[in-house]
Amino acid sequence: MGVPTAYGPSTPVDSRLVDRSLAHVRPRSFWLDSTPDPDGTSSRGSDASGLRHADLIVVGGGYTGLWAALQAKERDPSRTVVLLEAVTIAWAASGRNGGFCDASLTHGDENGKRHFADDLDTLKRLGLENFSAMRDTIERYGIDAEWEDVGMLQVATEPHQIAFIEELAADNGEVFLDAEATRALVDSPLYRAGVHLREGISLVHPVKLAQGLRRACESLGVEIHEHTRATGLRRSGDGSMVVQTDAGEYTAPRVALATNGFRSLVRRADFLVVPVYDYALMTEPLSAEQLGRIGWQGRQGIGDSSRQFHYYRLSADNRVLFGGYDAIYHRGGRIRNSQDQRPATFRLLADHFFRTFPQLDDVDFSHAWGGAIDMSTKLVAHISTAYGGQVAYAAGYTGLGVASTRVGAQTMLDLLDGRDTELTQMPMARKLPFPIPPEPIAYPAIQVARAAVARSDENGGRDGLLLRAMGAFGIGFDT
């Protein structure tokens, strides 16, 4: 039997407080709901009059697809590029994430040590170089992404996590903070230790970033066709690739697939990711007095250190985004609009918010939403090719794609252009992750793994036999 934990079932907050706080939430991503659409892009239909043949077709209008299209035109301005998006730009994961921009390509040092120990120094350097290049691109195109170089406060909420925080501080050359020093930065009664990670972690407005990348793409001549769902892929008699869509066929010698958690047009890639739903709440704007109660003056992002972890941050208008913990795989493994809302998870997150900050018991939530993360068994992206190198695909960012999608896109282009680069030699571009079994096996298998993760948190972070066995086969699972 595990010991009581900070977020365990033994210490819930008053259900009436949870009820009141959620009474008037909007069932939509705050980032999508609050961002103006000055060009009317969300109402555009499929562009039947646009290019049907190009030098490069990009499928997917999230970060990966936008970065692929932008970098393709920057490399060769004469290259014709068409981007196909089934709905609208950034309507899926790129418009629903927490806006944490992390340089890591390995989903943190711990996961990097587990899977990529021999390449970790190189991958850290490449991640920081990509992070810097991303910031430079945002500045060069004048993208108002609300970029904040505030870093992240990683906190321990359980006694066994203190050693992890000490190791994390040492690995990153940062100062270990005891409970008092941590609570001096942000005051929660749950904090036992912390470290302020400053290098390679920033905050952004996810949708403003995507909108800015879109405008940059279009300024270079990329054609973006929204409401154009790709349904198939084949090679034509003349050797070109044909992308079949619900608006007709598009052809190109090269295709970059940026579909992430959605079904891939390359069959073998379907078993490399599963869509795991992440959920988040956003509060109403906090007053200066409310912020003062918790002393959150540095605006750092915050994450706790459980296997089932929370992430939270401030928006530009001082709302608190609070998400994570209750990652859900829905039976069938499909991405559906009906799964964007999950009241039980929202109640759980509200409960955990008030446990974290009991000083804010007069705060209400304005937005509640969910979205699918493209989870892979190594918790990092993989990049590979098909059709003899004419098609490249990148997926599996597992919730850490705001920055690493740029690397995924860049690596796809290197592979399509036949370049031998440091990126194409990365382990995630040389070896695919362990495949995930199809349904009906996937659902019970993932539920068993989720239960094992919960038990690990309850048992002082000690993994049981199942998680140890999965690790031996190179399979990771975290919420």
N, C-alpha and C positions, 0 to 999 in steps of 0.2 A: 504494500500500500504506500503510495507516495505521500509526501508531506504537503500541507496546504501551501499554495502559491499565491502570489500577488493577484493573479487574475483567475484563480481557481473558483469552483462553484460554491465554496464555503463562505465567501464574503461578498455577496451581491449588494448593490446599492438599492435604495427604495424604488420599487417598480413605478410608483407614482411620479417620481422624478424623471425616470426614463420616458414614461408616457407623455408627460408635459413637454419634454425637450424635443420629441419627435412629432408632435401634433401637427406641425405645419410645414413639413419638409417637402421640397419639390423633388420628384423622382427623375432627376436628370443630373448629369455631370455639371458641377459648378463651372468648370472651365469652358464647357460648350455653351452653357446657359448665359454666361456673363460676357461672352466675347462678341462684339458686333461683327456683322457680315456685310461690310460696306460694298462689296462687289456683287452681292447677291449670289455667291457661289453655291450656297446650299440649295438653291432652286433651279440650278442649271440641269438640263436634261442631257442625254447622250448626244455627243456632237457628231451627227451623221454626215456633216459636210466637211469634217476635218480629215487629216491624214489617215489613210488606211494602210500605207506601207511606210516604214521608217527604217533607219539604221539600227535602232534599238527600241524595243518595246519593254516598258516596265509595268508589271502587274502589281498593283497595291499602292494606295495613296496615304500610307502612314509614314513614319519617319524613315524607314528603310527605303521605301520607294522614292520619297522626295530626295533623300541624300543621293540615291543612285542616279536619278535624273539630273540633278544639279551637277554632280561631279562628272558625269558623262559629257555634259556640254562644256564644262570648264576645261576638260582635257582636250576636247576637239569641238570648237564652236560650229564647225560645218556639219557635224553629225546631227541627223534628224532623230528626235526622241519623242515618243508618245507614251504618256503615262495613263493607264486605265485604272479606274477606281469604281468599285461596285456601287458605292453609296456616295459619300462626299469625303473630301480630304479630312483626315484626322477624326472621323466619327467614331472609330473603334478605340483600340488601346492608346493610340497617340493623343487622344483627346480626353482620356479618363484616368491617366496615371497621376501619381502624387507630385510630379514635377521635380523629383530628385535627379540631378544630373551627376552621375558618379563616373569617374575615369576608369574604374576597374573593368577589365575585360573578362575576369575570372569569377565574378560574383563574390568578390571579397577575398582577402588573403587566406582565410581558412579553407574555402573551397578550392582556391588556387593551389594551396599546398597539397590538398587531397588528390587532385587530378592532374596538375600541371607543374609539379615541383621542379622538374629539370628546366622548364622554360619560364619560370615565374618572373625572374628579373627582366627578361626580354619583354614579356607580356605587360609588366608594370610600366616599362618605358614606353612601349607602343600605346598603352592606354593614356598615359599623360601627354604624349605627343598628339594623340587624337583629340583629347580634351582641349588642348591649347589651340589646335587647328579649328575646332568647332567654335570656340570663342572668337577667333579671328574672323571666321566666316560670318558670324552674327554681326560683328562690328562692320565688316566690309559691305554688307548688304543693308545695313541700317535696320536690322530686325529688332523690334521692341519686344523681346522675349521675357522682360522682367528678370533678367539674369542677376542673381545675387551671389557673390562670392562669400558666403557665410559659413560654409563647412557644415559638419554634422556632429551633434553630441550623441555619442553612443553610450547608453546607460545600462547599468546592471540593476535589475529589480529583484533578483534572487541571490542568496549568498554564494552559490557555486559559480555565478557569472563574474564575480569580482576577479578571479584569476584570469579569465578571458580578457577582461578590460585591461588588466595589467600587461598582458602579452600584446594586446592590440596597441597600447600606448608605446611600448618598447619597439615594436616593429615599425611604427610610423614616426618615431622620434618626437612623440608628444608627451605631455605631462599627465601622469595618472592622477585622477581627482578622487578623493575619498567622498563619502556621503555629504559631508558639510560643504566641501568645495563644489561638488556637483549641484547641490541645491542652491548654492549662491548664484549659479548661472540661470537655472530654471528650477523652481521650487515644487517638487512633488514628494509627498511622504513615502513614495515607493522607491525612490532612488537610493541605492547603496554605494554606487561608485560611477565614474564616468570618464570619458576621454573626448576632448574636442578635436575631431579630425578636420584639419584645415586645408590640406592639399588635395586637389582633384575632386572636390565635391561642392557643387553649387545648386541653387534652386532656380527653376524657370517656371514660366507660365506655359503649360504644355501646348495649348491651342494657339497662343500667339506665336510660339516657335514654329509650329506647323504652317500657320498662315504666312509667316515671313519666308519660310522655305519655299512655299508655293509661289509667292510673288517673285522671289529670286529665280526660280525655275522659269517662270513665264517671261521674265525680263530677258532671259537668254534664248528664248525661242522654244522651250518645251511646250508641247501640246498636251493639255490635261483633259481627259474625257471622263467626266463623272457619270454616275448612274449607268455604267457600262460594266456589266458583270462578266468576267472571264469564266467560261464553262468548259473549255477543253484546249488541248495543245497537241499538235502533230507536225510532222515534217512534210512539206509539199514535194511534188515531183521535181522541182528545180532546186531542191535543197534548202529553201527558206523555211523558217518556222512559221506556223500558222497558229495564231491565238484566236480561238472561237469565243465569241461573246454573244450576249443576248441582243446585241445591236449589229451583228454581222461579224465578218472575219477581218483580222489585222495580220499583216505579214512583216517579218523582219529577219535578217540573218542571225540576230542575237536577241535573246529574251532574258530579262532579269525578273525573277519571281520574288516578290516581297509580301507574301500573303500571311506570314507569321502563324498565328493560331488557327487560321482558316484552312480548309482542305486544300492541299497542294495540287497543282496541275501535274506534278511528277508523282506517280503512285508510290514509289518507295519512300518518298519523304513524308508520306502521311503517317508513318509509324514512328516518326522521330520527335514529334511534339504532341501534347494534349492541351486543350484549352482548360485552364484552371481559373475559376472566377475569383477575383479580388474585389472587396467592397470598401467603400469609404463614406465618411460623413464630413460635412462642412458646417461649421457654426455660423451664426450671425456675426457681424464684425464685433470684436471686443473693444470696449472702451479703454481709455488709458488707465482708469482705475482698476478695471478687471485684469488687464495685463500686469498692472503693478502687484496684484495679489500673488501672482506666480513668478514675478521678477523676470519675465522672459523679454529681456531687452536686446540681446545679441542677434535675434532672429535666426539662430541656427536651426537647421532641420534636426529632428530627434528620432532615434530608433532604439528600441530595447533589444535585449540580447537573448531572448528565448528562441527556441526552434520555431514556435508559433509567435511571431513577433509583430509589434505594431510600429508604424511610422507616422510621424506627424510633423507639421510645419505651419508657418504663418503665411497667409496670402498678402498681397500688397495692401489690402484694406484691413489687415489684422483679424481675419477669420482664422480659425484653426481647422486644418484638414487633419482628420484622424482616421487611419485606415489600417488594413492588414489583418493579421491573426487568423481569421476564419476563412481560409482558402477552401473553395468548394469546387469539386469536380462533379458536374451534373451527368447523370446517366445518359449514355448515348454519345457523349463526346462531341457534341455540336455546339456552335455559337448561336444563341437565339436571343432575340430581344426580350422575351419573357423572363430570361434569367438575369436581366440587369437589376431586378429588384428582388430582395430577399429580406423580408421584415425581421425574421429571427436573427439574422446576422446584424442588422442595423440596431436591434435592441441590445445585442451582445456588445457591439462597439460603443453604444451610448453608455452602457453600464461600465465598461472599461475606461471610458473617458472620465467619468466622474470618480472612479477609483484613483485614476492618475492625478486628477486635479479636483479634489473635493471643494477647493476654494471657489470653483466656478459653477456652483450649483444653481445659479440664476441664468445660465447660458442656454440658449436653444439652438437647434440645428436648422439650417436653411435648405440643405441639399443632401440627398442620399442616392448613391449610385453604385453600380458594379460594372465590371468589364473583364474580358478574358485575357489571361496571361498565357503566352505560348511556352509552356514548361517543357524542358528537355531533361533527360536523366543525368546530365552533368551540370545542369543549372546554368549553362552558358550557350551562346549561339553556335551553330555549325554552319559552314558555308561550303557548298559543293556544286558540281556540275552534272548535267545530263545531256543526252542527245549529242554525244561526241564533243562536248564543250560549247555547243551553241546556246545552251540554257544554263543559267546559274541560279541558285536559290540560297537564301539565308533565312534562318528562323531559330527559335529556341532561346530567346533572350531572357526568359524567365523573370520578367519584371525589372530588369536592369538594362533597358534598351535606349533610354533617352540619349545617351552619348554613344554607346557601343553600336547602335544601328548605323552610325556613320562609318565605322570600321567594317561592318558587315557589307554595306553597300560598296565601299571602296574595294574590298576583297573580291566581291562578285565581278566588278569591272576589271580588276586585274586578271581574273580567271578567264573572262570572256575575251579580253584583249590578248590573251596568251602570254602574259607577263609573269616572270618568276621573281617574286618580291618577298620581303620579310613577312608580309601579310599572308601570302599564299603558302608560306612555310609554317605558319602558326599551327599548333596541334589541332585547333578547331576547324582548320581548312584541310587537314590531311586525314583526319579520322572522324567518322560519324559517331554520334553517341549511341549507347545501347538502345535498341528499339523498344517501344512501348507496345504491349500486346493489344490487339483490337478488342472491341466489344464482342461478346458479353464478358470477357475476362477483365478488361481494363477497370470497370467500375468497382467490383469487389476488391481487386488488387490495390487500387488507390485508397479505398476506404481503410484497408488493413494497414497500409503505410501511414496514413494520417493518424490512426489510432496509436501506432508505434511512436510517432513524433510527439504526440500529446503525453504519452507515458514517459518519454525521455525528459520532457520538461518537469514532470511530476517527480522524477527520480534523480533530481540533482544534475540533469544534463547527461546522465549515463545512458548510452544507447543499449537497447536490448539486442537479442540475437538476430532479429529480422533486419534491423538497420545495420548491424555490423556485417551481416551476410550481403546485404545490398551494396555496402561500401566496398566489399571485397571484389564485387563484379563491376565496380566503377559506376554504380547507380546512386545518385543523390536524390533526396526528397526533403524539401523544407517548405513551409507555408509562405 
